[in-house]
Structures are given as structure tokens and as C-alpha cells.
Amino acid sequence: ASKHRHFFVDFTNPRRLWAVTVSTGTHTGDLVLPMKTIPATGKKYESAPEVQSYRFDEAGRCTALTAGYVADRDMGNTGGLGALFGILHAIGHPLPDVLVKTVGQMMKKRGVQVGLGAVLAGVMALSAATVTLWMKVKEYESEK
């Protein structure tokens, strides 16, 4: 079952609606995935709060949906993961860390501490690269 809450219209796009959802359930039947089938475990699942967005066209039809963006990794029993990744974790069939965890989370799990300075330096480097790329795109667009 999913419980949607906190609906609000995007202040930058009146055709986008945001919501927060929490899902719960029990794994009572086979979970059939492309790579394998996981037999029922009877385990309960409670997601962390996940943010979703819905975009609508001029006729009011939903044209896009985003989901699985975890708002608080400490809630639920999904290991901080959203969507199917969280469900798999909760029923005891998690995907490998390299597919679902950040580098910092994997290092912490292995006992490696990452200082705030290193994190901030990484964020600043990524921000600088993003701004540089944005400026190059703008230069390219103005040359057309």
C-alpha cells in the first residue's frame, strides 16, 4: 500500500505536481524479475519517504512520472534505498553495494572515514565542472 502526502504544485512549473509517499507491504508471493525469481519470504517492507513528481500536458494528461527519490534514508527498513532497490533490501535480497551505494557509504562500511573537507572539496569540484559545462553550452548556443 502506498500513502501519498504533501501534494504541492511546483513553483517553477504549474504543470508539475510533487508528492511524498511511503509504501508498506509483505512479500507474500513470488517476485519475478528479469534476472531471477525470488520466492515469498513473508518479510515486511516499509519504504523511506520518497519524493515523486508528475508532469501534465495542456490537456491535463500525465506525461511523466519520477519516483524513488529517498527523502530520509534513516526511515523504513530499506537500507536508505528507494523503489525496487529498497524492496529487495527489505526482503533480504539486496543488490551489490557497488550498484546502490555512494562511494562514501561504501568506504564508511569498510571503516574508512571521509572528512567533511574531502566531501566539500568533491562537491565544489563537481559544481565547478557543472558551471563550466553550462557556460560552454551557452557559448555554443550563442554561436549558432
Secondary structure, DSSP 8 states (H G I E B T S, - for coil): -EEEEEEEE-SS-TTEEEEEEEEEEE--S-EE-SS-EE-----EEE---EEEEEEE-TTS-EEEEEEEEES-TTSSSSTT--HHHHHHHHTT----HHHHS-HHHHHHHTT----HHHHHHHHHHHHHHHHHHHHHHHHHHHH-
